[in-house]
Amino acid sequence: MFAAWASDPWSSTWNLLSDGVAIIIIAVLLLLGVLLGYALRGLVGRWRAETIEKQMRLREEESESEIKAKLKEADIAARAAVVKAKAQRENALDRRADQLDAKSAAVEAKQSAVSAAEKKAASDLAAADKRLRNLAKMTHEEARREILTRANAELRADAAILSRRIQEAAREQGDTVARRLVADAIQRCAVTHLSELATTTVPLPNQEMKGRIVGRDGRNVRAFEAATGVTLLLDDAPDTVVLSAFDPMRREIARRALTALIADGRIHPASIESAVADSRAQVATTNEEAGTAAAAEAGVPGLPADILQLMGALSFRTSFTQNVLRHSVEVALLMGTMAAEMGLDAARARRIGFLHDIGKAITAEKKGAHAALGADFLKNHGEVEAVCAAVAAHHADPGTDGGVYGVLCSAADAISSARPGARQESLGDYVQRLETIEKLARAHKGVMNVYAVQAGRDLRVLVDPDAIPDTDVPILAGEICRDISSQVKFPGLIRVTVIRELRCVEYAK
């Protein structure tokens, strides 16, 4: 090619230019074809897209139409179901209403039948009651009272049997322990059984001394009686003067004062007042010493002087000839022993037993029961509540708030006062007490004879077996005991024995 161009440069150049133009034209044509192809492709793609879009719109419209149609069908079906369910519910309600009506009618029929039956039963009952009254010859109220009376009698019999069984069981369980406890307590208690009597007679050295005691116009006697509260009896014996007063403390003060005046020989109102004052001081000292000695014997330390002096005053007091101070010491020892055996505070028990009758030294000045007076006095002097409560309860009814120490105090008090030889009483009081006890027992229905034996400590009651059944015997014994306890004052205990004996007598021929 280069050789051809070299031989003919113009022709070669033209040829080369022609070939280049042709190539350029071909390239341009190819580029145009490519561009046209892309344009056609874009037109075809747009046409296809529009076609697809139209199809999609058609499908959406068809789908919406189908959905609307299905929704409409579902709505119609739902409305139909609601209508059907409503109809079924109305039918069910109608059936239930019919059933209720039927049941109501049945109930009304039954009520009518029941009412008729009740009327018939009431009529039959009235007729039966009328026939029963005619047969029994008593009214309904009389029959009711008769039934109640019989039921009451049966209940009383059952209660009496049950009470007797309980008492027997308790007695069987407690007799052995109680007997050992009391026997041991009494065995350890070593208090003298005799009581000391206060002297009320003062001997005179001569007859002239009696005139000095009387004084001019009796002024010495009046001064002495006014200062001591004691009555002088000068005419009973020639060489003695008898001192008469209810209070043994006053008698002791008067005895000491009169003894001092007789020894001095100078008797006038001024010397009488001085002698009485000295005697009061001496008796107060003696009381405190006696109270201290008794407290030491009873094992009760730490008592105040006021309490010891008042306890010492009990040495001049007696109860059915039993010295009250010695009785208090004995009760203290008994209570201490029993409390120790029961696992209680023995020191507190001895203190309660020693102080339980302190109110008897106050009864001459204040009115009231000695147990309550003693409890108030102890409370005012700083004693603990348990001691005061037990002292107040030792003569109260069972169950009074005195605790176990109150029960022990009552038991020890009864043991000390009821033992043989502890207490005595005058013949007149003794006879009157026996008559009163027998009269109280004889006042009960069904009692035939009453016998007081063992010096009034044992009461035998014989009853009519036709009037008193076996079940009423314990009840009668309890009623008699309550009457005696509430109306008779007596030392110790009284045992009531009710005897019912049924005798059947037949004769063989």
KELO-364374 format. One line per field, with one value per residue (C-alpha): x, y, z; residue number from 1. Coordinates in steps of 0.001 Angstrom, whole numbers, plus 500000, padded with zeros to 6 digits. Layout:
REM residues N
xx	[X/...]
yy	[Y/...]
zz	[Z/...]
num	[NUM/...]
***
This chain:
REM residues 509
xx	[500000/502798/504354/501044/500773/504266/503654/500276/499871/496689/494813/495934/494971/491556/491040/492073/489687/486886/487462/487556/484362/482735/483905/482652/479323/479059/479937/477389/474802/475632/475376/472059/470905/471934/470195/467147/467185/467352/464542/462422/463225/462158/458955/458256/459009/456732/454018/454448/454467/451306/449767/450780/449555/446217/446015/446855/444182/441706/442690/442424/439014/437982/439413/437611/434428/434880/435708/432654/430556/431953/431531/427975/427392/429047/426926/423810/424853/425654/422326/420619/422532/421594/417993/418135/419849/417327/414536/416084/416577/413009/411905/414073/412695/409209/409884/411425/408482/406180/408207/408140/404436/404061/406247/404427/401174/402571/403845/400517/398864/401264/400739/397056/397521/399789/397365/394596/396803/397699/394076/393258/396206/395130/391617/392851/395147/392326/390132/392915/393589/389907/389768/392969/391513/388360/390371/392905/390332/392808/393418/396353/398009/397542/399062/401955/402592/402414/404991/407264/406965/407907/410768/412003/411886/413818/416395/416786/417302/419909/421640/421691/423157/425791/426608/426980/429264/431431/431592/432506/435232/436644/436477/438262/441017/441453/440870/444244/446291/444244/444362/448140/448585/446422/447866/451409/450545/448872/451736/454303/452239/453166/450917/449416/445722/444816/443683/444502/441585/441862/441562/438687/439018/441383/442028/441981/444334/441555/438040/439298/440817/437371/436262/439251/438382/434824/435918/433799/430311/431682/433855/436791/434604/433090/436532/437917/434977/435124/438883/438831/435347/435034/432334/433487/431444/432273/429428/430005/432743/434201/437885/437725/436742/435190/435906/433066/433560/432965/436418/439162/441762/439899/439644/443423/444161/441731/443228/446754/445686/443673/446507/448934/446518/446023/449778/450299/447373/446723/443480/441945/440868/444317/446165/443534/444137/447913/447626/445337/447729/450665/448647/447792/451487/452375/449684/450823/454382/453159/451095/454060/456235/453550/453065/456824/457145/454155/455484/458860/457140/455039/458064/456770/459567/459542/456140/455720/455328/451685/450749/452728/451027/447585/448427/449570/446194/444670/446224/443354/440717/439098/436727/434746/437467/440219/442929/442932/446688/447549/445002/446722/450110/448612/446959/450258/452128/449404/449307/453082/453246/450415/451776/455210/453642/451719/454757/453540/455293/455428/456595/453628/451268/452566/452184/448568/447769/449304/447429/444082/442256/443887/440503/439170/441308/439466/435861/435536/436153/434595/431563/431867/433199/436622/437962/437148/438341/441628/442184/441603/443967/446716/446250/446614/449847/451553/450781/450763/447475/447706/447927/445026/442837/443460/442714/439465/438395/439070/435475/433858/431873/433778/435094/435747/438793/441267/443248/444650/446014/442481/441350/444355/443605/439997/441139/443803/441363/438824/441455/442672/439212/437614/440265/439277/439790/440359/437084/434355/431044/428561/425835/423073/424689/425397/421788/420437/422757/421657/417983/418472/420316/417658/414877/416460/416825/413314/411809/412587/409905/410088/412203/410898/413444/416632/419326/422340/425143/428871/428283/426542/429312/427289/423665/421652/418548/416004/413698/410475/411419/408060/408558/412306/413751/417374/418261/417034/419079/422290/420210/418514/421861/423274/420231/420449/424185/423538/420798/423028/426007/423935/421911/424001/427336/429360/432994/434575/432535/429151/428646/425120/424123/420774/419466/416780/415658/412897/411432/409033/407077/405006/403416/403518/400344]
yy	[500000/502375/501621/502418/505631/506508/505945/507785/509925/511738/508707/506914/509814/510020/506433/506607/509517/507667/504636/506785/508550/505270/503954/507099/506860/503227/504103/506889/504580/501951/504548/505742/502157/501587/504745/503871/500398/501857/504267/501471/499339/502177/502647/498959/498823/501764/500181/496949/498787/500636/497396/495680/498652/498526/494812/495404/498068/495741/492997/495411/496503/492903/492074/495008/493932/490387/491646/493883/491030/488673/491324/491838/488107/487833/490711/489090/485742/487405/489208/485964/484210/486975/486743/482953/483131/485702/483506/480497/482503/483703/480129/478993/481779/480847/477214/478249/480523/477648/475398/478031/478429/474683/474530/477471/475739/472552/474476/476170/472800/471374/474401/473923/470254/471139/473726/471187/468639/471177/472009/468323/467707/470635/469306/465794/467211/469171/466104/463959/466601/466676/462891/462902/465496/463459/460316/461975/464276/467195/470296/470860/473185/470624/467911/470212/470909/467187/466421/469203/467949/464434/465668/467858/464913/462739/465490/465993/462267/462185/465255/463764/460496/462350/464609/461638/459877/462971/463453/459821/459946/463200/461843/458640/460598/463297/461542/459812/462885/465224/462851/462511/466271/467228/464511/465603/469256/468503/466245/468978/471630/471688/474421/474040/473136/475090/478676/481340/483119/486823/487503/489786/489571/491743/490719/493386/493421/494509/495880/499447/499381/498887/502147/503953/502582/503852/507310/510103/509868/507281/509746/507332/504589/506974/508297/504777/503543/506647/506246/502499/501767/498925/498415/497781/495266/495759/493902/490350/489364/491110/490948/491127/493533/492133/493937/493634/494615/493037/494008/491845/494514/497015/494480/493916/497666/498125/495171/496531/500061/498888/496629/499574/501849/499256/498826/502601/503177/506718/506577/509737/510881/512246/509094/506995/508796/508414/504715/504039/505837/503808/500611/501434/501924/498668/496730/498201/497093/493683/493332/494141/491654/488981/489679/489522/486231/484738/485903/484308/481071/481096/481866/485229/487838/491485/492604/496318/497342/498398/494969/493189/495267/494518/490812/490825/492211/488942/487223/488735/487514/484077/482338/479561/479649/479207/481866/483750/484479/480829/479896/482277/480679/477237/478265/479754/476515/474412/476613/476629/472837/472316/474964/473333/469960/471528/473328/476813/479664/478452/481840/483636/480934/481306/485088/484765/482187/484301/487472/485955/486879/490274/491898/490421/492968/495762/494593/496210/499637/499167/497303/494695/491249/490657/489222/492407/494686/492782/492901/496681/497215/495137/496945/500316/499105/498040/494332/492823/492276/488469/488446/490892/488968/485645/487182/488694/485405/482939/483192/484008/481749/479183/480702/484135/485800/484740/482327/479026/480692/481711/478086/476922/479530/478352/474728/475470/477649/474808/472261/474430/475252/471819/469601/467984/470224/473368/475115/474948/476697/477204/474666/477081/477962/474285/473230/476127/475293/471639/472630/475097/472568/469906/472417/473504/469924/468932/471809/470063/468025/464265/464411/462067/462318/464277/463382/465583/463369/463726/467004/468473/467650/464882/465276/462146/462802/460022/460546/458953/456521/457069/460850/461048/458850/457761/460410/463254/462203/464092/467160/467144/466777/469754/471927/471128/471965/475316/476193/475342/477277/480398/480479/478844/479934/476919/475928/473460/471312/469594/466383/465822/462200/461561/458016/456517/453018/451104/448209/445688/443534/440518/437767/434095/432245]
zz	[500000/500844/497431/495716/497647/496736/492976/492978/496104/495032/494014/497042/499243/497647/498014/501616/502249/500567/502678/505838/504950/504267/507601/509335/507607/508529/512095/512136/510663/513223/515998/514655/514441/517998/519136/517109/518606/522104/521239/519820/522833/525137/523173/523231/527007/527650/525634/527466/530827/529922/528824/532088/534104/532339/533056/536718/536950/535384/537831/540771/539636/539254/542699/544283/542595/543879/547394/547450/546206/548897/551606/550528/550542/554016/555330/553980/555521/558873/558933/558100/560933/563394/562362/562664/566100/567267/566106/567844/571056/570953/570435/573383/575582/574561/575468/578830/579537/578766/581090/583861/583454/583693/586802/588381/587780/589298/592324/592792/592568/595159/597429/597186/598013/600944/602234/602006/603779/606500/607026/607191/609596/611789/611797/612617/615331/616867/616770/618258/620918/621734/621971/624065/626450/626716/627442/629787/631375/631384/629288/626988/629521/632290/630103/629275/632961/633698/630993/632223/635786/634775/632597/635458/637842/635368/634818/638567/638970/636191/637607/641086/639787/637768/640715/643017/640546/640167/643931/644499/641822/643215/646747/645737/643997/646621/649930/650051/649150/651348/654320/654066/653625/656599/658829/658060/658691/662030/663077/662503/664299/668016/669419/672883/672927/676060/676030/678588/680243/681068/684804/685768/689587/691653/695315/698046/701059/703453/703623/704079/700578/699102/700721/699211/695820/696162/697381/698693/697201/694741/692795/692532/691094/688548/687556/687203/685126/682897/682306/681597/680267/682777/685399/688997/690974/694677/696395/695117/697583/700668/699699/695858/693108/689909/686640/684100/680446/677043/675745/677346/676548/678672/681470/681376/681418/684296/686194/685927/686827/689838/691007/690822/692708/695466/695792/696018/698354/697114/695151/693746/690238/689301/690384/688599/685286/685706/686590/683597/681213/682543/682191/678577/677794/679561/677683/674346/675100/676209/673045/670829/672708/672471/668763/668135/670000/668172/664773/665529/666538/663378/661169/659916/660016/658960/660278/661180/664820/664323/663002/665749/668452/667027/666731/670348/671347/670110/673120/675140/672670/672702/670318/671982/674703/672084/672320/668995/668976/669598/666935/664480/665152/664615/661329/660135/660802/659177/656087/655749/655879/653390/651010/651032/650236/647334/645911/646866/648676/652293/653649/652090/653353/656945/656679/655539/658232/660978/659929/658915/662183/662789/662147/665411/667261/665399/665714/669151/667564/664095/662850/660153/659386/660892/657595/655651/658469/658711/654940/654876/657805/656151/652837/654569/656187/652975/652713/649211/647423/647523/651331/651715/649253/651024/654445/653123/651502/654312/655564/652197/649876/647766/644547/646072/644567/647242/645129/646305/649457/650436/650139/652179/654841/655124/655420/658038/659999/660039/661094/663965/665264/664776/666369/669703/672708/670695/671436/674015/674519/677319/678015/677027/673698/673061/673619/671588/668680/668659/668716/665867/663704/664234/663536/660249/659070/660189/658171/654864/653128/653604/656801/659515/662356/663038/665570/666405/667744/668453/670309/667306/664848/663163/662080/661215/659093/658561/655560/654340/651520/649825/649677/648983/646183/646148/643559/645823/648861/647840/646943/650355/652144/650243/651026/654753/654776/653096/655606/658585/657189/656532/659781/662519/663976/665033/665517/663118/660735/660877/658915/657579/656914/655184/655737/653513/654444/652703/654644/653147/655606/654576/656636/655747/656531]
num	[1/2/3/4/5/6/7/8/9/10/11/12/13/14/15/16/17/18/19/20/21/22/23/24/25/26/27/28/29/30/31/32/33/34/35/36/37/38/39/40/41/42/43/44/45/46/47/48/49/50/51/52/53/54/55/56/57/58/59/60/61/62/63/64/65/66/67/68/69/70/71/72/73/74/75/76/77/78/79/80/81/82/83/84/85/86/87/88/89/90/91/92/93/94/95/96/97/98/99/100/101/102/103/104/105/106/107/108/109/110/111/112/113/114/115/116/117/118/119/120/121/122/123/124/125/126/127/128/129/130/131/132/133/134/135/136/137/138/139/140/141/142/143/144/145/146/147/148/149/150/151/152/153/154/155/156/157/158/159/160/161/162/163/164/165/166/167/168/169/170/171/172/173/174/175/176/177/178/179/180/181/182/183/184/185/186/187/188/189/190/191/192/193/194/195/196/197/198/199/200/201/202/203/204/205/206/207/208/209/210/211/212/213/214/215/216/217/218/219/220/221/222/223/224/225/226/227/228/229/230/231/232/233/234/235/236/237/238/239/240/241/242/243/244/245/246/247/248/249/250/251/252/253/254/255/256/257/258/259/260/261/262/263/264/265/266/267/268/269/270/271/272/273/274/275/276/277/278/279/280/281/282/283/284/285/286/287/288/289/290/291/292/293/294/295/296/297/298/299/300/301/302/303/304/305/306/307/308/309/310/311/312/313/314/315/316/317/318/319/320/321/322/323/324/325/326/327/328/329/330/331/332/333/334/335/336/337/338/339/340/341/342/343/344/345/346/347/348/349/350/351/352/353/354/355/356/357/358/359/360/361/362/363/364/365/366/367/368/369/370/371/372/373/374/375/376/377/378/379/380/381/382/383/384/385/386/387/388/389/390/391/392/393/394/395/396/397/398/399/400/401/402/403/404/405/406/407/408/409/410/411/412/413/414/415/416/417/418/419/420/421/422/423/424/425/426/427/428/429/430/431/432/433/434/435/436/437/438/439/440/441/442/443/444/445/446/447/448/449/450/451/452/453/454/455/456/457/458/459/460/461/462/463/464/465/466/467/468/469/470/471/472/473/474/475/476/477/478/479/480/481/482/483/484/485/486/487/488/489/490/491/492/493/494/495/496/497/498/499/500/501/502/503/504/505/506/507/508/509]
***
